[in-house]
Amino acid sequence: MNETEKKCAKCGGKTTGYKCDMCGAEAAEHDEKHSCGGGHCVSKCTGCNQAETHCPC
C-alpha cells in the first residue's frame, strides 16, 4: 500500500506522513527507531493533523 492509499484508522480520511502519538514528533516516513518506540509513530490524519490514534474527526 502506498502513502496515498493510507486511511486514518479512526475516521477513514486521508493521511499524510506520520506523527508520534506520545510526543507529537512528525516524520515523512515511519520511524521504527523513534525514541518513544516505533509503535507510537502512526499515520497522521490530514483532517485534523493529529496522530490517527488521537483523531477527533
C-alpha positions in Angstrom: 0.0 0.0 0.0 1.5 3.4 -0.9 1.2 6.6 1.1 -1.7 8.0 -1.0 -3.8 4.9 -0.2 -3.4 5.0 3.6 -6.6 5.9 5.5 -7.0 7.2 9.1 -7.9 4.3 11.4 -10.4 6.5 13.3 -12.2 8.5 10.6 -11.3 6.8 7.3 -10.0 10.1 5.9 -6.7 10.6 4.1 -3.4 10.5 5.9 0.0 12.2 5.2 3.2 11.3 6.9 3.5 10.0 10.4 3.1 11.5 13.9 4.1 10.2 17.3 1.0 9.7 19.5 3.1 10.4 22.6 5.4 13.4 21.9 3.9 14.8 18.6 7.1 14.5 16.6 6.4 14.3 12.8 8.1 12.3 10.1 7.6 11.8 6.4 8.2 8.1 6.7 7.5 5.6 9.5 10.4 5.7 12.1 10.7 2.3 13.7 13.6 3.6 15.8 11.7 6.7 17.2 12.6 7.5 20.8 9.1 6.8 22.0 9.0 3.5 20.2 8.2 2.6 16.6 4.6 1.6 17.6 3.9 5.2 18.5 4.9 6.5 15.1 1.4 6.3 13.4 -0.2 7.8 10.4 -1.2 11.5 10.6 -4.8 12.4 9.7 -5.0 15.3 7.2 -8.4 16.4 8.5 -7.1 17.3 12.0 -3.3 16.9 11.7 -3.3 14.6 14.7 -1.9 11.1 15.1 -4.6 8.7 14.0 -4.9 7.3 17.5 -6.0 10.8 18.7 -8.1 11.7 15.7 -11.3 13.6 16.8 -12.8 13.8 13.2 
